């Protein structure tokens, strides 16, 4: 049986924001799978993935956001997939809210939430 949800975190290069993203997706109030996908592998990405216990999937070929995100989607083995960009941060209740919406609307194919742009 497929898992309920996966955060497929897409990483490009050595983003200084990536760890905040990983912290937010690995501390959800509901269990969820987390994977890290990249077409720009590095020891920095490997180190962060190891710290958070996240598998890394590397796409071969030139970086391309469409191909990178499609690759991430394909690597997720779950009913729902959230493509998380490396500078996204998720509230602790994100997966719980998704699960609640799915129970209310079991035929849903898309789930969206509000967002907030954070500037320094």
ZALOTI-145382 format. One record per atom (N, C-alpha, C): atom name; residue in three letters; x, y negated, z. Coordinates in pm, whole numbers, plus 32768, in hexadecimal, padded with zeros to 4 digits. Atoms other than C-alpha are relative to their C-alpha. Last residue first. Layout:
REM ZALOTI-145382
+------+------+------+------+------+
! fimi ! gufi !    X !    Y !    Z !
+------+------+------+------+------+
!   CA !  ala !    X !    Y !    Z !
...
+------+------+------+------+------+
REM end
This chain:
REM ZALOTI-145382
+------+------+------+------+------+
! fimi ! gufi !    X !    Y !    Z !
+------+------+------+------+------+
!    N !  unk ! 7FA9 ! 8025 ! 7F90 !
!   CA !  unk ! 8599 ! 7071 ! 8240 !
!    C !  unk ! 7FE9 ! 7F72 ! 802B !
!    N !  unk ! 7F8D ! 8050 ! 802D !
!   CA !  unk ! 846E ! 70CA ! 816C !
!    C !  unk ! 8052 ! 7FD9 ! 8079 !
!    N !  unk ! 7FAD ! 802F ! 7F92 !
!   CA !  unk ! 8375 ! 71E0 ! 81A9 !
!    C !  unk ! 8077 ! 7FB5 ! 7FC4 !
!    N !  unk ! 7F7A ! 801E ! 802F !
!   CA !  unk ! 8264 ! 7210 ! 80A7 !
!    C !  unk ! 804E ! 7FC2 ! 8072 !
!    N !  unk ! 7FCF ! 8080 ! 7FD0 !
!   CA !  unk ! 8136 ! 72B1 ! 8149 !
!    C !  unk ! 808D ! 7FEE ! 7FCA !
!    N !  unk ! 7F71 ! 800C ! 7FE9 !
!   CA !  unk ! 806B ! 73CB ! 80B9 !
!    C !  unk ! 8023 ! 7F74 ! 802E !
!    N !  unk ! 7FD4 ! 808B ! 8006 !
!   CA !  unk ! 7F08 ! 7448 ! 80AA !
!    C !  unk ! 8098 ! 7FFE ! 8015 !
!    N !  unk ! 800C ! 8049 ! 7F82 !
!   CA !  unk ! 7ECD ! 75B3 ! 8066 !
!    C !  unk ! 8026 ! 7F6F ! 7FE7 !
!    N !  unk ! 7FB1 ! 807B ! 7FF7 !
!   CA !  unk ! 7E93 ! 7690 ! 7F3A !
!    C !  unk ! 7FE7 ! 7FBE ! 8087 !
!    N !  unk ! 800E ! 803D ! 7F7C !
!   CA !  unk ! 7E27 ! 77F7 ! 7F0B !
!    C !  unk ! 8058 ! 7F84 ! 8002 !
!    N !  unk ! 7FA9 ! 8072 ! 7FEB !
!   CA !  unk ! 7DEB ! 789A ! 7DBA !
!    C !  unk ! 7FE1 ! 7FC3 ! 8088 !
!    N !  unk ! 7F83 ! 7FE4 ! 8047 !
!   CA !  unk ! 7D59 ! 79EC ! 7D57 !
!    C !  unk ! 8065 ! 7F8F ! 8012 !
!    N !  unk ! 7FAF ! 8075 ! 8026 !
!   CA !  unk ! 7C2F ! 79F7 ! 7E3F !
!    C !  unk ! 8082 ! 802B ! 7FBC !
!    N !  unk ! 7FE4 ! 7FFE ! 8090 !
!   CA !  unk ! 7B51 ! 7B2D ! 7E31 !
!    C !  unk ! 8058 ! 7F8B ! 7FD4 !
!    N !  unk ! 7FA7 ! 7F91 ! 8025 !
!   CA !  unk ! 7B5E ! 7B6B ! 7FA8 !
!    C !  unk ! 8020 ! 8009 ! 7F6A !
!    N !  unk ! 800D ! 7FFA ! 8092 !
!   CA !  unk ! 7AD3 ! 7A0F ! 7FF5 !
!    C !  unk ! 805A ! 806E ! 7FCA !
!    N !  unk ! 807B ! 8046 ! 8023 !
!   CA !  unk ! 7A96 ! 7A00 ! 816F !
!    C !  unk ! 7FE1 ! 800B ! 7F6A !
!    N !  unk ! 806F ! 7FB5 ! 7FC2 !
!   CA !  unk ! 7B9B ! 7B08 ! 81C0 !
!    C !  unk ! 7F79 ! 7FC1 ! 7FDC !
!    N !  unk ! 8014 ! 7F84 ! 804B !
!   CA !  unk ! 7C86 ! 7A66 ! 80C4 !
!    C !  unk ! 7F8E ! 8054 ! 8039 !
!    N !  unk ! 8043 ! 8024 ! 807E !
!   CA !  unk ! 7C5A ! 790F ! 8162 !
!    C !  unk ! 7FE3 ! 807D ! 7FAF !
!    N !  unk ! 8089 ! 8029 ! 7FE0 !
!   CA !  unk ! 7CAE ! 799D ! 82BA !
!    C !  unk ! 7FB1 ! 7FDE ! 7F82 !
!    N !  unk ! 8048 ! 7F87 ! 7FDD !
!   CA !  unk ! 7DE3 ! 7A4E ! 8233 !
!    C !  unk ! 7F6D ! 7FE2 ! 801F !
!    N !  unk ! 8013 ! 7FB4 ! 807C !
!   CA !  unk ! 7E5D ! 7910 ! 818D !
!    C !  unk ! 7FAC ! 807D ! 801B !
!    N !  unk ! 8067 ! 8049 ! 804A !
!   CA !  unk ! 7E29 ! 784E ! 82D0 !
!    C !  unk ! 7FE0 ! 8045 ! 7F7C !
!    N !  unk ! 807E ! 7FEA ! 7FB7 !
!   CA !  unk ! 7EED ! 7954 ! 8394 !
!    C !  unk ! 7F8D ! 7FBB ! 7FB7 !
!    N !  unk ! 802D ! 7F79 ! 8026 !
!   CA !  unk ! 7FFE ! 7947 ! 828A !
!    C !  unk ! 7F7D ! 8022 ! 8046 !
!    N !  unk ! 801C ! 7FF5 ! 8091 !
!   CA !  unk ! 801E ! 77CC ! 82AF !
!    C !  unk ! 7FC8 ! 8089 ! 7FDC !
!    N !  unk ! 8080 ! 7FBB ! 8015 !
!   CA !  unk ! 7FFE ! 77C5 ! 842F !
!    C !  unk ! 7FDF ! 8015 ! 7F6B !
!    N !  unk ! 7FFE ! 7F7B ! 7FC3 !
!   CA !  unk ! 816C ! 7771 ! 847A !
!    C !  unk ! 7F82 ! 8052 ! 7FE1 !
!    N !  unk ! 8036 ! 7FFC ! 7F78 !
!   CA !  unk ! 8164 ! 7646 ! 838E !
!    C !  unk ! 7FFA ! 8092 ! 802F !
!    N !  unk ! 8089 ! 7FD2 ! 7FEB !
!   CA !  unk ! 823B ! 766E ! 8259 !
!    C !  unk ! 7FDA ! 7FFE ! 8092 !
!    N !  unk ! 800B ! 7FD4 ! 7F75 !
!   CA !  unk ! 8373 ! 75B0 ! 81ED !
!    C !  unk ! 7F6D ! 801E ! 8018 !
!    N !  unk ! 8086 ! 7FFB ! 7FC6 !
!   CA !  unk ! 83CE ! 758B ! 807E !
!    C !  unk ! 8009 ! 802E ! 8091 !
!    N !  unk ! 8011 ! 8072 ! 7FA5 !
!   CA !  unk ! 8531 ! 7524 ! 801B !
!    C !  unk ! 7F72 ! 7FF6 ! 8037 !
!    N !  unk ! 7F9C ! 8007 ! 7F96 !
!   CA !  unk ! 859A ! 7674 ! 7F8A !
!    C !  unk ! 7FF1 ! 7F89 ! 805F !
!    N !  unk ! 7F88 ! 8043 ! 802F !
!   CA !  unk ! 845A ! 769A ! 7EC1 !
!    C !  unk ! 805C ! 7FE9 ! 8077 !
!    N !  unk ! 7FD3 ! 806D ! 7FA7 !
!   CA !  unk ! 8366 ! 7798 ! 7F47 !
!    C !  unk ! 8080 ! 7FC5 ! 7FC6 !
!    N !  unk ! 7F7D ! 8028 ! 8033 !
!   CA !  unk ! 82AE ! 786D ! 7E49 !
!    C !  unk ! 8028 ! 7F86 ! 8050 !
!    N !  unk ! 7FE9 ! 8090 ! 7FFD !
!   CA !  unk ! 8194 ! 78F3 ! 7F1F !
!    C !  unk ! 808D ! 7FE8 ! 7FCE !
!    N !  unk ! 7F76 ! 802F ! 8008 !
!   CA !  unk ! 812C ! 7A52 ! 7EBF !
!    C !  unk ! 8000 ! 7F68 ! 8005 !
!    N !  unk ! 7FEE ! 8090 ! 8016 !
!   CA !  unk ! 7FE8 ! 7B02 ! 7F18 !
!    C !  unk ! 8094 ! 7FDD ! 8004 !
!    N !  unk ! 807D ! 8030 ! 8038 !
!   CA !  unk ! 7F93 ! 7C75 ! 7EF7 !
!    C !  unk ! 8008 ! 7F6C ! 7FDE !
!    N !  unk ! 8069 ! 801B ! 7FA0 !
!   CA !  unk ! 80FB ! 7CD9 ! 7F2F !
!    C !  unk ! 7F83 ! 7FCE ! 7FB6 !
!    N !  unk ! 805B ! 7F8F ! 8009 !
!   CA !  unk ! 8230 ! 7D5F ! 7E85 !
!    C !  unk ! 7F92 ! 7FEF ! 8068 !
!    N !  unk ! 8059 ! 7FF7 ! 7F8B !
!   CA !  unk ! 82F8 ! 7C23 ! 7E42 !
!    C !  unk ! 7F9E ! 8073 ! 7FEB !
!    N !  unk ! 7FB9 ! 7FB9 ! 7F96 !
!   CA !  unk ! 840D ! 7C59 ! 7D42 !
!    C !  unk ! 7FAA ! 8011 ! 807D !
!    N !  unk ! 7FF7 ! 7F72 ! 8022 !
!   CA !  unk ! 8329 ! 7BFD ! 7C1E !
!    C !  unk ! 8044 ! 8051 ! 806F !
!    N !  unk ! 8087 ! 7FC6 ! 7FF9 !
!   CA !  unk ! 82CF ! 7AAE ! 7CBA !
!    C !  unk ! 8004 ! 8096 ! 7FE9 !
!    N !  unk ! 8023 ! 7FF9 ! 7F72 !
!   CA !  unk ! 843F ! 7A5C ! 7CF1 !
!    C !  unk ! 7F76 ! 8040 ! 8013 !
!    N !  unk ! 7FAF ! 7F96 ! 7FC6 !
!   CA !  unk ! 8490 ! 7AB0 ! 7B86 !
!    C !  unk ! 7FDC ! 8013 ! 8093 !
!    N !  unk ! 803F ! 7F83 ! 802D !
!   CA !  unk ! 8370 ! 79D3 ! 7B10 !
!    C !  unk ! 804A ! 8079 ! 8039 !
!    N !  unk ! 807B ! 7FED ! 7FB1 !
!   CA !  unk ! 83FC ! 78BA ! 7BE8 !
!    C !  unk ! 7FB6 ! 807E ! 7FD6 !
!    N !  unk ! 7FDB ! 7FE5 ! 7F75 !
!   CA !  unk ! 855C ! 78DD ! 7B58 !
!    C !  unk ! 7F83 ! 801B ! 8054 !
!    N !  unk ! 7FD0 ! 7F76 ! 7FF8 !
!   CA !  unk ! 84D9 ! 78FA ! 79F3 !
!    C !  unk ! 8024 ! 8026 ! 8090 !
!    N !  unk ! 806F ! 7FA6 ! 8024 !
!   CA !  unk ! 840B ! 77BB ! 7A13 !
!    C !  unk ! 802B ! 8091 ! 800F !
!    N !  unk ! 8065 ! 7FFB ! 7F96 !
!   CA !  unk ! 851C ! 7701 ! 7AD2 !
!    C !  unk ! 7F8C ! 805F ! 7FDF !
!    N !  unk ! 8074 ! 803A ! 8043 !
!   CA !  unk ! 8630 ! 775C ! 79DF !
!    C !  unk ! 7F8D ! 800D ! 8062 !
!    N !  unk ! 806B ! 8031 ! 7FA9 !
!   CA !  unk ! 878A ! 77C2 ! 7A4F !
!    C !  unk ! 7F96 ! 7FB8 ! 7FB0 !
!    N !  unk ! 7FFC ! 8090 ! 7FE3 !
!   CA !  unk ! 8852 ! 7873 ! 7941 !
!    C !  unk ! 7F89 ! 7FD8 ! 8058 !
!    N !  unk ! 801E ! 805E ! 806B !
!   CA !  unk ! 885A ! 79EB ! 7953 !
!    C !  unk ! 8005 ! 7F71 ! 8030 !
!    N !  unk ! 7F92 ! 8017 ! 805D !
!   CA !  unk ! 8847 ! 7AF7 ! 7A5E !
!    C !  unk ! 7FD4 ! 7F9D ! 7F95 !
!    N !  unk ! 8028 ! 7FF8 ! 808D !
!   CA !  unk ! 8742 ! 7AD7 ! 7B6F !
!    C !  unk ! 807A ! 7FE0 ! 7FAB !
!    N !  unk ! 7FBA ! 805A ! 805C !
!   CA !  unk ! 87C8 ! 7B21 ! 7CCA !
!    C !  unk ! 7FD2 ! 801A ! 7F72 !
!    N !  unk ! 800E ! 7FCE ! 8088 !
!   CA !  unk ! 86EB ! 7BB3 ! 7DDA !
!    C !  unk ! 803D ! 7F99 ! 7FA2 !
!    N !  unk ! 7FE3 ! 805F ! 806C !
!   CA !  unk ! 874C ! 7B7A ! 7F44 !
!    C !  unk ! 7FF2 ! 8048 ! 7F7B !
!    N !  unk ! 7FBC ! 7FCB ! 8076 !
!   CA !  unk ! 86B0 ! 7C39 ! 8067 !
!    C !  unk ! 8012 ! 7F94 ! 7F95 !
!    N !  unk ! 8050 ! 800B ! 807B !
!   CA !  unk ! 8660 ! 7B70 ! 81A1 !
!    C !  unk ! 804D ! 803E ! 7F8B !
!    N !  unk ! 802A ! 7F78 ! 8020 !
!   CA !  unk ! 86E0 ! 7BC2 ! 82FE !
!    C !  unk ! 7FAB ! 8007 ! 7F83 !
!    N !  unk ! 8091 ! 7FF4 ! 7FED !
!   CA !  unk ! 86E9 ! 7A53 ! 8369 !
!    C !  unk ! 7FCA ! 808A ! 7FDB !
!    N !  unk ! 8026 ! 8039 ! 7F7E !
!   CA !  unk ! 8861 ! 7A3C ! 83A1 !
!    C !  unk ! 7F6C ! 8016 ! 801D !
!    N !  unk ! 7FD8 ! 7FA1 ! 7F99 !
!   CA !  unk ! 88A0 ! 7B27 ! 827A !
!    C !  unk ! 7FD6 ! 7FD0 ! 808A !
!    N !  unk ! 8059 ! 7F8C ! 800B !
!   CA !  unk ! 87D8 ! 7A48 ! 8192 !
!    C !  unk ! 8021 ! 8068 ! 806A !
!    N !  unk ! 8083 ! 8026 ! 7FC8 !
!   CA !  unk ! 8893 ! 7916 ! 820F !
!    C !  unk ! 7F9F ! 8076 ! 7FFC !
!    N !  unk ! 7FF2 ! 8015 ! 7F70 !
!   CA !  unk ! 89E7 ! 79BC ! 81D5 !
!    C !  unk ! 7F79 ! 7FDD ! 8041 !
!    N !  unk ! 7FF4 ! 7F7D ! 7FC1 !
!   CA !  unk ! 8987 ! 7A40 ! 807C !
!    C !  unk ! 8007 ! 7FF3 ! 8098 !
!    N !  unk ! 8084 ! 7FC0 ! 8005 !
!   CA !  unk ! 890F ! 78E7 ! 8012 !
!    C !  unk ! 8003 ! 8088 ! 8045 !
!    N !  unk ! 8059 ! 8050 ! 7FAB !
!   CA !  unk ! 8A55 ! 7843 ! 8084 !
!    C !  unk ! 7F75 ! 8040 ! 8006 !
!    N !  unk ! 7FEC ! 7FCB ! 7F79 !
!   CA !  unk ! 8B23 ! 795F ! 7FE7 !
!    C !  unk ! 7FA7 ! 7FB4 ! 8064 !
!    N !  unk ! 7F8C ! 8039 ! 7FBA !
!   CA !  unk ! 8A8F ! 78FB ! 7E9B !
!    C !  unk ! 800C ! 803F ! 8089 !
!    N !  unk ! 7FD4 ! 7FBF ! 7F83 !
!   CA !  unk ! 8997 ! 7972 ! 7D95 !
!    C !  unk ! 807C ! 7FBD ! 803B !
!    N !  unk ! 7F7F ! 803E ! 7FE0 !
!   CA !  unk ! 890E ! 7877 ! 7C98 !
!    C !  unk ! 8035 ! 803B ! 8083 !
!    N !  unk ! 7FB0 ! 7FE5 ! 8078 !
!   CA !  unk ! 87EB ! 792A ! 7BED !
!    C !  unk ! 8089 ! 7FBE ! 8012 !
!    N !  unk ! 7FA9 ! 8068 ! 8036 !
!   CA !  unk ! 8739 ! 7944 ! 7D39 !
!    C !  unk ! 803B ! 802C ! 7F7B !
!    N !  unk ! 7FE3 ! 7FE8 ! 808D !
!   CA !  unk ! 862E ! 79FE ! 7DFC !
!    C !  unk ! 8051 ! 7F8C ! 7FC8 !
!    N !  unk ! 7FB8 ! 8073 ! 8036 !
!   CA !  unk ! 860D ! 7A18 ! 7F76 !
!    C !  unk ! 8028 ! 8023 ! 7F71 !
!    N !  unk ! 7F90 ! 7FDD ! 8056 !
!   CA !  unk ! 8506 ! 7B04 ! 8001 !
!    C !  unk ! 803F ! 7F7F ! 7FCD !
!    N !  unk ! 7FB6 ! 8073 ! 8035 !
!   CA !  unk ! 8417 ! 7AE1 ! 8126 !
!    C !  unk ! 8072 ! 8037 ! 7FAB !
!    N !  unk ! 7F81 ! 7FDC ! 803D !
!   CA !  unk ! 8307 ! 7BDA ! 8189 !
!    C !  unk ! 8041 ! 7F81 ! 7FCB !
!    N !  unk ! 7FF9 ! 8016 ! 8090 !
!   CA !  unk ! 81F9 ! 7B63 ! 8273 !
!    C !  unk ! 8089 ! 802C ! 7FCF !
!    N !  unk ! 7F92 ! 7FBF ! 8048 !
!   CA !  unk ! 8188 ! 7BAA ! 83D4 !
!    C !  unk ! 7FF8 ! 7FE4 ! 7F6A !
!    N !  unk ! 8029 ! 7F7D ! 8035 !
!   CA !  unk ! 8099 ! 7AA7 ! 8461 !
!    C !  unk ! 8076 ! 803D ! 7FB7 !
!    N !  unk ! 804A ! 7FC1 ! 7F93 !
!   CA !  unk ! 80FA ! 797C ! 853D !
!    C !  unk ! 7FC9 ! 808A ! 7FD8 !
!    N !  unk ! 8090 ! 8006 ! 800E !
!   CA !  unk ! 8203 ! 791C ! 843D !
!    C !  unk ! 7FBB ! 8049 ! 8074 !
!    N !  unk ! 803F ! 8010 ! 7F7D !
!   CA !  unk ! 8367 ! 78F4 ! 84B6 !
!    C !  unk ! 7F6A ! 7FEC ! 7FF6 !
!    N !  unk ! 7FE6 ! 7F8B ! 7FAA !
!   CA !  unk ! 841C ! 7984 ! 8388 !
!    C !  unk ! 7FC3 ! 7FF2 ! 808A !
!    N !  unk ! 8045 ! 7F8B ! 8036 !
!   CA !  unk ! 837C ! 788F ! 8294 !
!    C !  unk ! 8018 ! 807D ! 8055 !
!    N !  unk ! 8092 ! 800D ! 7FFF !
!   CA !  unk ! 83D2 ! 7759 ! 8360 !
!    C !  unk ! 7FB9 ! 807E ! 7FCE !
!    N !  unk ! 802E ! 8001 ! 7F75 !
!   CA !  unk ! 8539 ! 77BD ! 83B2 !
!    C !  unk ! 7F67 ! 7FFB ! 8003 !
!    N !  unk ! 7FF9 ! 7F76 ! 7FCE !
!   CA !  unk ! 8579 ! 7816 ! 8246 !
!    C !  unk ! 7FCD ! 800A ! 8090 !
!    N !  unk ! 8066 ! 7FB1 ! 8045 !
!   CA !  unk ! 8500 ! 76BF ! 81D4 !
!    C !  unk ! 7FFE ! 808E ! 8037 !
!    N !  unk ! 8081 ! 802B ! 7FC6 !
!   CA !  unk ! 85D1 ! 760D ! 82DB !
!    C !  unk ! 7F8D ! 804D ! 7FC0 !
!    N !  unk ! 800F ! 7FC0 ! 7F7D !
!   CA !  unk ! 86FD ! 76DE ! 826B !
!    C !  unk ! 7F7D ! 7FD6 ! 8043 !
!    N !  unk ! 802A ! 7F74 ! 8005 !
!   CA !  unk ! 86CD ! 767D ! 8100 !
!    C !  unk ! 7FE9 ! 803D ! 808A !
!    N !  unk ! 8087 ! 7FF3 ! 7FC9 !
!   CA !  unk ! 86D9 ! 7505 ! 8131 !
!    C !  unk ! 7FD3 ! 8091 ! 800E !
!    N !  unk ! 7FFB ! 801C ! 7F70 !
!   CA !  unk ! 8854 ! 74DC ! 8105 !
!    C !  unk ! 7F78 ! 8011 ! 8043 !
!    N !  unk ! 8057 ! 806B ! 7FCF !
!   CA !  unk ! 882F ! 7588 ! 7FB2 !
!    C !  unk ! 800D ! 7FEC ! 8096 !
!    N !  unk ! 7FF3 ! 7FFC ! 7F6F !
!   CA !  unk ! 8953 ! 765E ! 7F42 !
!    C !  unk ! 7FB5 ! 7F8B ! 803F !
!    N !  unk ! 7F8A ! 803D ! 7FC4 !
!   CA !  unk ! 88FB ! 76A3 ! 7DD9 !
!    C !  unk ! 7FFE ! 800C ! 8097 !
!    N !  unk ! 7FA6 ! 802A ! 806A !
!   CA !  unk ! 8798 ! 76ED ! 7D6F !
!    C !  unk ! 8077 ! 7FBA ! 8040 !
!    N !  unk ! 7F8F ! 8054 ! 7FDB !
!   CA !  unk ! 86C0 ! 77AF ! 7E60 !
!    C !  unk ! 8057 ! 7FE5 ! 7F87 !
!    N !  unk ! 7FA9 ! 8016 ! 8073 !
!   CA !  unk ! 8565 ! 783A ! 7E24 !
!    C !  unk ! 806D ! 7F9E ! 8026 !
!    N !  unk ! 7FB8 ! 807F ! 7FF7 !
!   CA !  unk ! 84BE ! 78C1 ! 7F5E !
!    C !  unk ! 8061 ! 7FF7 ! 7F8A !
!    N !  unk ! 7F8F ! 7FEE ! 805B !
!   CA !  unk ! 83C5 ! 79D5 ! 7F10 !
!    C !  unk ! 8045 ! 7F78 ! 7FF9 !
!    N !  unk ! 7FC3 ! 8080 ! 8024 !
!   CA !  unk ! 82E2 ! 79C7 ! 8042 !
!    C !  unk ! 8076 ! 8023 ! 7FA7 !
!    N !  unk ! 7F6F ! 8015 ! 8009 !
!   CA !  unk ! 8229 ! 7B0F ! 8037 !
!    C !  unk ! 801D ! 7F6E ! 7FE5 !
!    N !  unk ! 7FC8 ! 807F ! 802F !
!   CA !  unk ! 80CA ! 7B69 ! 80A6 !
!    C !  unk ! 8098 ! 8002 ! 7FFD !
!    N !  unk ! 8062 ! 806A ! 8015 !
!   CA !  unk ! 7FE0 ! 7C8F ! 80E8 !
!    C !  unk ! 803F ! 7F86 ! 7FBB !
!    N !  unk ! 8006 ! 805B ! 7F8E !
!   CA !  unk ! 80D1 ! 7DB1 ! 80BA !
!    C !  unk ! 7F9D ! 7F90 ! 7FDE !
!    N !  unk ! 7FB5 ! 807D ! 8007 !
!   CA !  unk ! 807D ! 7EA6 ! 7FA9 !
!    C !  unk ! 7FF3 ! 7FB2 ! 8082 !
!    N !  unk ! 8053 ! 8077 ! 8000 !
!   CA !  unk ! 8000 ! 8000 ! 8000 !
!    C !  unk ! 8058 ! 7F83 ! 8000 !
+------+------+------+------+------+
REM end
